[in-house]
Amino acid sequence: MSLSNNAWYKQSLRLLDHELRRGELTIIFLAIVLAVATVFSLTGFSGQIKHAIVANSTNTIAADRVLGAPGPIEPSIIVKSQEHQLAVAKKMSTDSMVFFGDNMLLSEIDAVSTNYPLRGELRVKRSIEGEEEIVNGPSKGTVWVERSLLSRLGVNIGDVIEVGVAPLKIAGIVTNIPDRSYRFLIAGPTVLMNIDDMEATELVQPGSRMWYRYMFTGEADDIDDFEAWIKPQVLDSQRWYDAKRAQNRLSSTLDSAERFLSLASMLGIVLAAVAVAVASRRYGQRHQSVVAVFRALGATLSHVRKLYCLHWALLSIISIIAGLVVGYILLLLGANAIESYLSLDDTPLTLTPFITAIVTGLLCAIAFAIHPLKELINTSPLSVIRGFDQLKRPKLGWYHLPPFVALLALLLIFSGDLIMSVSLLVGGLLVSVVLLVLGKVVMSAGRSVGSKAGKSWHLALANLKRRANENSVQLVSFTIAIKLLLLITVMKSSIMEEWQAQFPEDTPNQYLVNISQDQIEPLKQFTVENDIPHRGFFAVYRGRLSAINGEKTVRVQDENNDGEKSAESENEGEQQEGRRGMGRELGLTWMEVLPEQNKILKGQWWSGDDTTPQVSIESGVAERLDIKMGDQLTFTLGGREFTVPVTSIREVNWKSRQLNFIMIFNQAVLADFPSTSISAWNVAPEKKDAFYRLLAEHPTVSMIDFDAIMKQLNEMIDQVTIAIELILVLVVLAGSLVLVAQVQASMEERERELAILRTLGAKGSLLRNSVLFEFVALGAIAGLMASIGMEIGVYILQTQTFDMKGSFHFSYWLVGILSGAAFVGTIGMLSCWRLLNLTSVTLIRRTM
């Protein structure tokens, strides 16, 4: 066979055209298309969802970014923001008495500019029974108030109240404030006024406790540029933050959502890689006969290498382009499905999914094809005579390394999370090792019964044993696909359960503080008469941790939940050198019994009659301040100091909505100190009016309305839940296509077996049942192995990535086994159905 120097690329083009027309490249084409489309759609969709979630979360701070400060900022900052085309709004917050006649009420005063809010919705009602309206800041001379203020101060809409020395008219009831304060100790109901009226109130005085917020909104690039400019200039007493850094509760929800969406997309990458690995292996095996003939006719090794490298490269390029098109269609379908729940209109599609998908396609096409192509190109001409089944391949070799390196690189490039990436790979490797050992043991059980091929089950088990090596490869693919689907399902359920656990049905929605001793009994009586659940009444003392083992502590700057600095850290200059302290006053209390959802890690709880001074400290604070059992803690309370030893360290579930404390003493320590009490109530909507009237009778009691905060968080969680469920659908689709690709990879060998069995007189029902039972057995074994791998993967992810407690999910084992058997059995039968209905003559002709 004489070949010219340029014949190889002509033959490569002809071969590609021929096999595309005949459908010979369908499996490998679909595998790479699947890889690219899965990665593109999941990367693009999850990226847009994360962008939309974060964008929507800006509603909770009423802007894209906020600069908080204890005083006015430099005018140059406002000028610079305007140069970056940013909109700016301003808000001033303080606590002050509000007067109406002889009545007065301590309230939170928020003075805002007329363009407030820049993000989110400020909603008011012009009358108690009126409809809500979406508005901007109140006009000059008017205020909007929370409904509880009407009852507690004895006023109506239209009345004039005094804020400071300024008379202001109540123009409506504010029902939603986007950046509602997350501070735990809020003075009282909110009064929203125009910032131009603040001077008339005379509340701004030297030394007054005033907190300023400057809000900025604009295009993402402009915001990023301005952020890069302003960050180095932010003072210690100021704070620059976005939605994620603003509130602990919301940021933890967003962090979990982003990690899960990243996890889902990473699983899509793994599934895509598995599909390409399966298809490239089949590609190499199916083309060995063609290469053997080429070599027998005189083709050189270099000629064959060039021919198939170009053939593979062209196929990869065509597949990647098709994958991008399919991925874009899936992305549009996903965006359309979620449109009514989460708007993606303002979330642009970046180049990231395009680049990630193309790189994924190229890496998969190269890394997973190196060994199959190398074996294909090195096929001996004598293989035509000796048979390809006689080729011996090492079970372990260097060729296993490139696919794993490529897969790890893809996971790291995409997620940037080493722990999550390694967890997925290590979990997959452990499953594969256990699977190869246990799978062969289980399939070997068919040896004794396989010889009695009189029944469908016997024939199926004999087939499993006879094709143990090939079935092991299928088992690995089935197991990985099922494992990843179980993993994403279980993690989704775990995250949803954790979020839902934040707000159980009896979650308190009203917190009462500053309760005096003589007010406790009337309040208790009210809860009994009106059937209002509550978490009890706890004495609270305001004190400071002033020394640890005699060493004075430093007042390290601290931040409360809404971004404001503690009073002690405002305007504070250089930090002192010394033992790290809390930097703020603590809410101290005493208890006789260990609180619910608190767990003693070290030491022991005191008995009720123990008068020896003792303190129990929360474990996180103990670790942060390096406090150990037996350390002597000195506290300053009411101008007096006392020292107590640490006798226990507790783990506290801060995600619960019960009243938790960092420091808890036995009663003997605080018995001589005056205190107020705190309580948490769950007030039903129909009992709110009576509740407000009760507070009007006790004007010194301050109320924290948690309903609005719960509503805000629940809306965010609902959006994230919908997004996660749609991502899950895409991952399930990807996993299903992997299973189909794996089943299709064994069709040729099954054709030969069916042709032989038909020639020997096997009945159609026997063949159909044996094929069904073989796939069912493979699916069940894969489901069992997948369940084991899922438990390993979930435990690592829960404890190392999502900061959750590890848990076991044995109920999903049955789901894995049954779904594996049903799904693989169904896919197998549907794929083989056409073959099973062919006549013996047709089968023999197809296998010649």
Secondary structure, 3 states (H helix, E strand, C coil): CCCCCCHHHHHHHHHHHHHHHHCCCHHHHHHHHHHHHHHHHHHHHHHHHHHHHHHHHHHHHCCCEEEEECCCCCHHHHHHHHHCCCEEEEEEEEEEEEEECCEEEEEEEEEECCCCCCCCCEEEECCCCCCEEEECCCCCCEEEECHHHHHHHCCCCCCEEEECCEEEEEEEEEEECCCCCCCCCCCCCEEEEEHHHHHHHCCCCCCCCCEEEEEEECCHHHHHHHHHHHHHHCCCCCEEECHHHHCHHHHHHHHHHHHHHHHHHHHHHHHHHHHHHHHHHHHHHHCHHHHHHHHHCCCCHHHHHHHHHHHHHHHHHHHHHHHHHHHHHHHHHHHHHHCCCCCCCCCCCCCHHHHHHHHHHHHHHHHCCHHHHHHHHCCCCCHHHHCHHHCCCCCCCHHHHHHHHHHHHHHHHHHCCHHHHHHHHHHHHHHHHHHHHHHHHHHHCHHHHHCCCCCHHHHHHHHHHHCHHHHHHHHHHHHHHHHHHHHHHHHHHHHHHHHHHCCCCCCCCEEEEEECHHHHHHHHHHHHHCCCCEEEEEEEEEEEEEEECCEEEECCCCECCCCCECHHHCCCCCCCCCEECCCCCEEEEECCCCCCCEEEEEECCCCCCCCCCCEEEEHHHHHHCCCCCCCEEEEEECCEEEEEEEEEEEEECCCCCCCCCCEEECHHHHCCCCCEEEEEECCCHHHHHHHHHHHHHCCCCEEEECHHHHHHHHHHHHHHHHHHHHHHHHHHHHHHHHHHHHHHCCHHHHHHHHHHHHHCCCCHHHHHHHHHHHHHHHHHHHHHHHHHHHHHHHHHHHHHHCCCCCCCCCHHHHHHHHHHHHHHHHHHHHHHHHHHCCCHHHHHHHHC
